[in-house]
Amino acid sequence: MGLASLLAGLIMMLCGINAYRGRWRKWLQPGLIPRVDSYVGPGLLYGGIGFCLAPLSALLADNNSPRALTAVVVSLAIGGILVWLLSTAWLPRFMRPRWVKVKQGSSDLFPANPGAR
């Protein structure tokens, strides 16, 4: 199970890095909640980090590592996964890529009536 989590985490991190760099822009669409933007692309980076740290946290817990170190790694893993889940509805402005901030500054990001085209 740890290998599957690590592999999924690496794939998610690569997708998230591509989203931050602006190579993958298809994810930038209106969110599931009306008037709330979805940031699934950048959220994949944080989720990937969380999924990669999950097997490490289990390994640390099994090998009687210092509790403080185990707590930090578990907190980072859970935090990354929670940010990924949160990104489906919202992401704090400081966590958004610069190119998204620039694009959102313009009014052409989300058309008023996308079905009217």
LOVEXVO-975211 format. One record per residue: residue in one letter; x, y, z of N, C-alpha, C in turn. Coordinates in steps of 0.02 Angstrom, whole numbers, plus 50000, padded with zeros to 5 digits. Layout:
N
   code     npx     npy     npz    capx    capy    capz     cpx     cpy     cpz
      A       X       Y       Z       X       Y       Z       X       Y       Z
...
END
This chain:
117
   code     npx     npy     npz    capx    capy    capz     cpx     cpy     cpz
      M   50041   49941   50000   50000   50000   50000   50043   50063   50000
      G   50100   50060   50033   50144   50118   50036   50173   50135   49968
      L   50188   50084   49928   50214   50095   49861   50162   50128   49816
      A   50099   50107   49823   50045   50138   49783   50035   50211   49802
      S   50040   50226   49867   50033   50294   49890   50091   50337   49865
      L   50150   50310   49866   50209   50346   49842   50204   50359   49767
      L   50184   50309   49729   50177   50317   49657   50123   50368   49639
      A   50065   50363   49672   50011   50411   49661   50033   50482   49681
      G   50070   50487   49735   50095   50552   49757   50143   50583   49708
      L   50188   50542   49679   50235   50568   49630   50199   50593   49567
      I   50150   50555   49544   50111   50575   49485   50074   50640   49499
      M   50043   50644   49558   50007   50705   49577   50054   50765   49581
      M   50114   50754   49609   50162   50809   49614   50184   50833   49545
      L   50195   50788   49499   50215   50808   49431   50159   50849   49398
      C   50097   50827   49406   50041   50865   49378   50035   50933   49412
      G   50045   50936   49477   50041   50999   49513   50096   51047   49492
      I   50156   51021   49481   50212   51063   49458   50196   51091   49389
      N   50168   51050   49345   50149   51074   49279   50095   51127   49283
      A   50050   51121   49331   49997   51171   49340   50027   51237   49365
      Y   50074   51233   49411   50106   51294   49437   50148   51328   49383
      R   50181   51290   49342   50222   51319   49289   50180   51348   49232
      G   50118   51329   49228   50075   51354   49175   50074   51310   49113
      R   50104   51252   49116   50103   51206   49059   50036   51171   49053
      W   50002   51163   49109   49937   51130   49110   49887   51180   49136
      R   49848   51209   49090   49801   51263   49108   49728   51243   49100
      K   49714   51183   49077   49645   51162   49066   49605   51158   49131
      W   49638   51148   49187   49603   51140   49250   49570   51205   49273
      L   49591   51263   49247   49565   51327   49270   49495   51338   49242
      Q   49445   51319   49280   49376   51324   49261   49336   51345   49322
      P   49274   51369   49312   49232   51383   49371   49225   51321   49414
      G   49221   51330   49479   49216   51274   49525   49146   51244   49529
      L   49140   51195   49571   49076   51161   49581   49026   51205   49617
      I   49051   51250   49659   49009   51295   49697   49001   51360   49657
      P   48941   51386   49648   48933   51447   49608   48973   51505   49637
      R   49004   51543   49593   49045   51602   49610   49107   51586   49651
      V   49128   51524   49653   49188   51504   49689   49232   51466   49639
      D   49294   51489   49632   49340   51459   49584   49370   51394   49612
      S   49384   51348   49567   49415   51285   49585   49489   51286   49565
      Y   49532   51262   49607   49604   51262   49594   49632   51191   49602
      V   49604   51145   49565   49623   51075   49571   49695   51064   49548
      G   49716   51098   49496   49784   51088   49469   49838   51102   49520
      P   49841   51163   49549   49892   51175   49599   49882   51133   49662
      G   49820   51115   49678   49808   51074   49736   49839   51005   49731
      L   49850   50982   49669   49881   50916   49660   49952   50915   49687
      L   49987   50971   49685   50055   50973   49712   50054   50958   49787
      Y   50009   50991   49823   50005   50981   49896   49980   50911   49913
      G   49931   50887   49875   49907   50820   49886   49960   50768   49872
      G   50000   50780   49820   50054   50734   49804   50106   50731   49858
      I   50122   50789   49887   50169   50790   49942   50141   50751   50002
      G   50076   50760   50015   50044   50723   50069   50045   50648   50058
      F   50030   50627   49997   50029   50556   49982   50100   50526   49984
      C   50150   50565   49966   50219   50540   49970   50243   50535   50042
      L   50219   50580   50085   50240   50578   50155   50202   50527   50197
      A   50145   50503   50173   50105   50455   50212   50143   50391   50227
      P   50175   50358   50177   50212   50297   50193   50271   50311   50240
      L   50302   50371   50233   50357   50388   50278   50333   50395   50349
      S   50275   50424   50358   50248   50431   50426   50232   50363   50457
      A   50206   50317   50416   50192   50250   50442   50257   50214   50460
      L   50308   50224   50418   50373   50193   50432   50404   50221   50496
      L   50399   50286   50506   50425   50316   50567   50388   50292   50628
      A   50323   50284   50623   50283   50261   50680   50299   50188   50697
      D   50312   50147   50646   50327   50077   50658   50397   50065   50687
      N   50443   50110   50673   50512   50100   50694   50531   50139   50757
      N   50481   50158   50796   50493   50192   50859   50538   50254   50852
      S   50526   50292   50800   50563   50355   50791   50538   50406   50842
      P   50575   50460   50850   50553   50512   50899   50482   50535   50882
      R   50443   50542   50935   50373   50560   50925   50365   50629   50892
      A   50409   50674   50907   50404   50741   50878   50414   50738   50802
      L   50462   50699   50780   50474   50692   50708   50415   50658   50674
      T   50390   50606   50705   50331   50571   50677   50271   50617   50674
      A   50261   50657   50726   50204   50704   50726   50210   50756   50672
      V   50271   50781   50660   50281   50831   50607   50267   50801   50539
      V   50292   50741   50525   50282   50709   50460   50208   50692   50450
      V   50175   50667   50502   50103   50652   50496   50064   50716   50484
      S   50081   50769   50520   50046   50833   50510   50055   50860   50440
      L   50115   50855   50413   50127   50878   50345   50089   50835   50294
      A   50087   50770   50305   50050   50725   50259   49975   50741   50261
      I   49947   50746   50319   49875   50761   50325   49861   50831   50299
      G   49904   50879   50314   49895   50947   50290   49895   50951   50214
      G   49942   50917   50182   49945   50917   50109   49882   50887   50078
      I   49859   50833   50106   49798   50801   50079   49737   50845   50091
      L   49734   50878   50148   49678   50924   50161   49679   50985   50115
      V   49737   51012   50101   49742   51068   50054   49719   51045   49985
      W   49738   50985   49965   49717   50958   49900   49641   50953   49897
      L   49610   50928   49950   49537   50923   49951   49505   50993   49952
      L   49534   51039   49988   49509   51107   49991   49514   51142   49923
      S   49565   51124   49884   49576   51157   49820   49521   51144   49769
      T   49479   51095   49781   49423   51083   49735   49371   51138   49740
      A   49372   51175   49795   49323   51229   49804   49357   51297   49811
      W   49418   51300   49839   49450   51364   49853   49523   51353   49870
      L   49564   51402   49857   49635   51400   49876   49656   51470   49896
      P   49691   51478   49951   49712   51545   49971   49752   51579   49916
      R   49746   51644   49911   49778   51682   49857   49854   51672   49856
      F   49886   51667   49914   49959   51659   49915   49982   51591   49890
      M   49936   51542   49883   49954   51476   49859   49940   51468   49784
      R   49912   51518   49753   49896   51515   49681   49957   51533   49640
      P   49964   51502   49581   50019   51520   49537   50013   51593   49514
      R   50070   51623   49498   50071   51692   49477   50031   51703   49413
      W   50035   51655   49366   49998   51664   49303   49923   51663   49314
      V   49899   51629   49365   49828   51629   49381   49808   51697   49409
      K   49850   51724   49453   49835   51790   49481   49831   51843   49426
      V   49876   51839   49377   49875   51887   49322   49812   51877   49281
      K   49795   51815   49266   49736   51801   49225   49672   51821   49262
      Q   49669   51812   49327   49610   51830   49365   49602   51905   49372
      G   49656   51941   49362   49652   52014   49363   49614   52040   49302
      S   49612   52000   49249   49574   52021   49190   49503   51994   49194
      S   49458   52026   49157   49388   52007   49160   49370   51950   49113
      D   49418   51927   49072   49401   51876   49023   49412   51805   49049
      L   49426   51796   49113   49438   51729   49140   49377   51685   49136
      F   49322   51708   49163   49259   51671   49160   49207   51715   49126
      P   49186   51696   49066   49135   51736   49032   49070   51739   49072
      A   49033   51793   49063   48971   51802   49100   48921   51746   49085
      N   48917   51726   49022   48870   51674   49002   48907   51627   48954
      P   48941   51574   48980   48980   51531   48936   48940   51496   48883
      G   48876   51486   48893   48835   51451   48843   48815   51495   48785
      A   48827   51560   48790   48805   51607   48738   48853   51611   48679
      R   48909   51579   48683   48958   51584   48628   48938   51549   48568
END
